[in-house]
Amino acid sequence: MKHFSQALAALILIALPVLSQADDAAPNGAFSALVEREERPKLEWETLPGYRLFFHPKDSEPARRSLTIAVPVDDPVVSAWAIIRPASPDGPYADAWLRVEGEPAEDRVSISWDGAYLGQPFPDGAYRFEVHLKHKSGSQQQWDVQVLKSLDCPRFVKLGDVEVEQHPLDFHNGQFEPVGVAATLNKSLGSVDVLARVMAPDLAEPFNTSGLLVQVRPVEDAQGRPIRADWDCLCQQELPAKSPARLKPKKVACPWDLGALAPGLYDLRLGLYHGMRHRIQPVPCDEPVLDDDRVRVRVLP
């Protein structure tokens, strides 16, 4: 596994513009230096690798039973913990808080909570997780994030006529990835519906959800050679305040044109996004993603 610090440096180097000697003299009417496209600002919780909004100790998917955080292997974590408090100021547990110790590994930290307090189960709902990490180098990191104790996480359920309700994820290289191929589809099908089940709860800033989005990217060509590519936007749907999906899970469909794809392996990502109001116009599907589900699909000629 590559060090995250090395990977980050590589990304920064790739992003920097390079001027050759011939480019030093700008043509008439042009700027005298290249100006990079300004990116949207990152929210604090986006810097917490592996962060997911939904959590439940009774979830059948192991990846959603704990808060899993990626850490650089060249500066391992020696201790980690979370202070958990209810997000609501009302109710019998409004003033409750507890400390949960993390389990550091070489490249990650898992913080597991059984959902209970003093032997009694906390009700499902939103909770604040104050996450603390101490590294071997002596540096420390801290985040104040929100986690929703709920079984209603966003999930792919059907691709065309293929049921994909069961598609486990694994935490690898700092992110959750699909385990195995969940569906095999043929290009001759043309456009198929990607069916998903989502609930977008009303939460306080900056964890409020604006809607859902579906993205796709190739991961292997037809010969099995890996492909490095960015996510492309399949669809993005805003969920207004009065949407039924604000109160309970609803199924939504997104069309996917298989006919325009090259044969190979593809990953689909379903996410709840946080809409931002900023002077920088974001590219499609570039809003911060609060939680996501992923599924791997093989597309045949």
Helices and strands as residue ranges (DSSP letters): H 4-15, G 21-23, G 44-47, E 54-55, G 62-64, E 66-70, E 77-86, E 98-101, E 103-104, E 108-112, E 116-117, E 120-121, E 125-135, E 140-149, E 155-159, E 162-163, E 169-172, E 175-178, E 183-186, G 187-189, E 191-198, E 211-221, E 232-238, G 244-246, E 250-257, G 258-260, E 264-273, E 289-300
